[in-house]
Amino acid sequence: MTETSKKPFKSAEDIKQEQIQKTNAFNRFLLFRYSLPVFFFANLYWLIIQLTHLSVYILLPIVMVALMVAAFAEQVTLFGKTDISLKLTKRALLAQRVMNLLVMGLLLVGQGHSLFPIFSTVSQTLIALILIQLAGLVIISYNLRRIGQIEHNCDPYYYRFQKIKQSY
């Protein structure tokens, strides 16, 4: 074997430090790992509700569940990567924002029973459903803001981990 073909031996400490750095970098995406399941299960629940009363609206949660699964897959692939791409996560969140706005609009024009056939059509239910959509929009906005910060390397985790990295 030549000198150039030999791989340098890494000590246990080097491996440990490398793993710590990968884990710390992966923690930049912690918000998405908690937010995406919320939307996934909300859409899955909506899909199950739609199965009780089939309508064209069943396509909406099907599409959203598929987009959330794609975003999950993207999140899993980020561990240990230095080249970060959040395209699928961003696309899923943007689609969820459009969906929340669409659902609010449809609720306001009297499509509540078609969207959520197991819920009553009283005004309190309508208000509760709209408030849930608004809460989702707040979560989405926060997530999209964080994606922008990560894309420009100006998120709090990035600064923190750069300081940790410099201390090694």
N, C-alpha and C positions, 0 to 999 in steps of 0.2 A: 504494500500500500504506500502511496505517496503521501507526503505531508499535507497536500491540499485536499486529499480525499478523506482525511480523518476528521471526524466530527469532534468538536471540543466537548470534553466531559463537563457536565453541569453538576454542581454540588447540590446537595439537598436544600441548602439555603437559597441558592439561585432559583431552583425550581419553585420553592415556596414563595419567593418574592415575585416571580413571574406569574404565579397563580393568583397572588393577592392583587397584582396590577390588573389582570384580566377580570377578576371579580369586581374590583372597584370600578373599572371602566364600564362593565355591564350594568352596574347600579345606576348609571345615567338613565337607563330605560325603565327604572322601577315604576314610575308613574304609569307607563303604558301597560305594564304587566298587571296592574290593578284595575285600570280603567277599561281596557279592552274586554276582560271577562264580564264586567258589568253590562256593557252593551251587547256582548254575545248572548248572555243569558236572558237579558230583556227581550232581545229579538227572537231567541229560541222560545221563550214563553209566549210571545206574540204569535209565533208560528203555530204553536200548539193550540192556542185559542182559535186561530184561523181555521184549523182542521175541524173544529166543531161546526163550522158554518162556512163551507167553501165559497169563495168569491174571488174575483180578480185580484183583490188586495192581498191574497196569500203570496203573491210574487214579491211583495215588498220585504217581508221578513226573510224570505228565502235568499234574496240577493244580499241582504245585510248579514245574515249568518255566514254566507260564503265569503264575503269581504272580511269579516272578523277572523275567520279561520286563516285566511291568507295573511292577515296582519300578525296573528299569533305565530305563524310559520316564520315570518320575517324576524320577529323578536327572538325566536330560538336560535336563528342563524347568526345573531349578532355577538354571541359569546366569543371573546378572544379576537374579534376583528378590529382592525384599526381603521379600515375604510368603511365608514358608516353610511348606510342607505336606509332611510325610513320612508321610502316611496309608498309601499303598500299600507303602512300604518297611517300615513298622512291621507292617502286616498280613502281608506276605510273611515277615518274620522270625518273627512269632508263629506262623504256620502251619508254618514250618520247625521251630520248637521242638516243636510238637505232633507233627509228623511224626517227628522224631528220637525222641521219647519213645514214640510208637506203634511204631516200628520196633524199638526196644530191647525193648519188651514182647512183640512178636511173635517176636523172636529167642529170648527166654527161654522162650516156650511152644512152641518147636519148629517155627516157620514159616520158619526161615532158608533152607531150600532153595526154598521158594515165593517168597520175597522176592528172593533172589540165587541163581538156579538154576545159575550157573556156578561158584559157590564150593562147596567141600567142606563137609561137616557136622561136621567134627571140632571139638573144643572150642577149639583154638587159633584157628581161623577165627572162631568165635563170639565169642571174647574180642576179637579184632582188630576185628570189626565193631561191637561194643559200645563199644570205645575210640574208634573213629572217630565214633560217634554222640555220645559224651560230649565229644569235642573240638569237635564242631559246636555242642553246647549252650553251651560256654564262649564260643565266638565270637559266638553269638547273644546271649548275656547281655551281653557287652561292647557289642555294637551297640545293643541296646535301651537300655542305660544311656546311651550317647551320644545316642540319639534324645531321651531325657528331658532331657538337658542342653541340647541344641539347642532343644527346645521351650520351655525356660525361660530361654534365653539365658545359660546358666552354663557353657558348654563352654569349654575353653582357647582354641580358635581365636577365639571371639567376643571374649573379653577382649583377646587379642593384637591383633585387627583394630580394636577400638575405640581402643586406644592409638595405632595407626598412623594411624587416621582423625583423631584429635585433633591429631596432629603436623602435619597439612596445613593 
